[in-house]
Amino acid sequence: LCYYCELTLCCFFFSHIVFPTQNGKVAIVTGGAKGIGYQTVKHLARLGMHVIIAGNSESDGQEAVRKIKEETLTGKAV
């Protein structure tokens, strides 16, 4: 399992070698509150990015932000 996102092959394809630290960068992830979108948000946040989650449900988005802030030390999600 991947240390960063708990998926089996995630970082095999999206490793830190491919994506070095991204401090100060901003990403917008549509559908980032659940599933693959959420895992993408978590990975980008761990790389140091400020991540904006766009989706249909404000409550799901707020829950995703809360979990990301708990699970990452360097990332920011709104």
Order of alpha helices (4+ residues) and beta strands (2+ residues): alpha-beta-alpha-beta-alpha-beta
